[in-house]
Amino acid sequence: MNIILNIILNIILNIILNIILNIILNIILNIILNILFLYALKQKLFCLNFNFTYMEDTPKSRQEVAAAYGISPRTLCRWIKKASIAITSGLLTIKEVQMIYDTFGEPKKK
């Protein structure tokens, strides 16, 4: 009788320990995922803009972006400089175009 009782107790203890271990691992995993999410958000690896109508999928020239706003490329450069947006030379990357749209709003559709 004692052997059966010991086996049942061991099974119950193993189940309880597995449940506790799973809970602890889930908590740790959630903490790690939250840290990675906040890091990615801080580094602007992606954009949480729930009001955007579309995400650019190709690089654009300054002329194209300025035309979308109905302004000159020179005015666009002034806007970018005034807003302190870090832009590289050459074509605007997808990320840079999205930063411009996030800062100044989406250009009006024609």
C-alpha positions as CSV (number, residue, x, y, z in Angstrom):
1,M,0.0,0.0,0.0
2,N,2.8,2.4,0.9
3,I,4.5,1.8,-2.5
4,I,1.3,2.7,-4.4
5,L,0.8,5.8,-2.2
6,N,4.4,6.8,-2.9
7,I,4.0,6.4,-6.6
8,I,0.8,8.5,-6.6
9,L,2.4,11.2,-4.5
10,N,5.4,11.2,-6.9
11,I,3.2,11.6,-9.9
12,I,1.2,14.4,-8.2
13,L,4.4,16.2,-7.2
14,N,5.8,15.8,-10.7
15,I,2.6,17.3,-12.2
16,I,2.7,20.2,-9.7
17,L,6.4,20.9,-10.3
18,N,5.8,20.8,-14.1
19,I,3.0,23.3,-13.8
20,I,5.1,25.6,-11.6
21,L,8.1,25.3,-14.0
22,N,5.9,26.1,-16.9
23,I,4.5,29.2,-15.2
24,I,8.0,30.4,-14.3
25,L,9.2,29.8,-17.8
26,N,6.2,31.7,-19.3
27,I,6.9,34.6,-17.0
28,I,10.6,34.7,-18.0
29,L,9.7,34.4,-21.7
30,N,7.2,37.2,-21.4
31,I,9.7,39.5,-19.7
32,I,12.3,38.8,-22.4
33,L,9.8,39.4,-25.2
34,N,8.7,42.7,-23.6
35,I,12.3,43.8,-23.3
36,L,13.0,42.9,-26.9
37,F,9.8,44.7,-28.0
38,L,10.7,47.9,-26.1
39,Y,14.2,47.8,-27.5
40,A,13.0,47.4,-31.1
41,L,10.5,50.2,-30.5
42,K,13.2,52.5,-29.1
43,Q,15.5,51.7,-32.0
44,K,12.7,52.4,-34.4
45,L,13.1,48.9,-36.0
46,F,9.4,49.1,-36.7
47,C,6.7,51.7,-36.4
48,L,3.6,51.5,-34.2
49,N,1.5,53.9,-36.1
50,F,-2.0,52.6,-36.1
51,N,-3.3,55.5,-38.3
52,F,-1.1,54.9,-41.3
53,T,-2.8,54.0,-44.5
54,Y,0.0,52.2,-46.1
55,M,3.7,51.4,-45.6
56,E,6.2,52.3,-48.3
57,D,7.7,49.3,-49.9
58,T,10.3,50.9,-52.2
59,P,12.9,53.7,-51.7
60,K,11.9,57.1,-53.0
61,S,13.7,60.2,-54.1
62,R,13.2,63.5,-52.3
63,Q,11.5,64.8,-55.4
64,E,8.9,62.0,-55.2
65,V,8.2,62.6,-51.5
66,A,8.0,66.4,-52.0
67,A,5.7,66.0,-54.9
68,A,3.4,63.8,-52.8
69,Y,3.1,66.7,-50.3
70,G,2.8,69.3,-53.1
71,I,6.0,71.1,-52.1
72,S,9.4,71.6,-53.6
73,P,12.3,69.3,-52.7
74,R,14.1,72.3,-51.1
75,T,11.1,72.9,-48.8
76,L,11.1,69.2,-47.9
77,C,14.8,69.4,-47.0
78,R,14.0,72.4,-44.7
79,W,11.2,70.5,-43.0
80,I,13.4,67.5,-42.5
81,K,16.2,69.6,-41.0
82,K,13.8,71.5,-38.8
83,A,12.4,68.3,-37.4
84,S,15.9,66.9,-36.9
85,I,15.1,63.7,-38.8
86,A,18.3,61.7,-39.6
87,I,18.4,61.2,-43.4
88,T,21.2,59.7,-45.5
89,S,22.2,61.0,-48.9
90,G,20.8,59.5,-52.0
91,L,17.4,57.8,-52.2
92,L,15.3,57.8,-49.1
93,T,15.0,54.3,-47.6
94,I,11.7,52.8,-46.7
95,K,12.4,53.5,-43.0
96,E,13.3,57.2,-43.8
97,V,10.2,57.7,-45.8
98,Q,8.0,56.2,-43.1
99,M,9.8,58.5,-40.5
100,I,8.9,61.5,-42.7
101,Y,5.3,60.4,-43.0
102,D,5.1,59.8,-39.2
103,T,6.5,63.2,-38.5
104,F,4.5,65.3,-41.1
105,G,1.5,63.0,-41.7
106,E,0.7,60.9,-44.7
107,P,0.6,63.0,-47.9
108,K,-2.9,63.5,-49.3
109,K,-4.0,61.0,-52.0
110,K,-4.6,62.6,-55.3
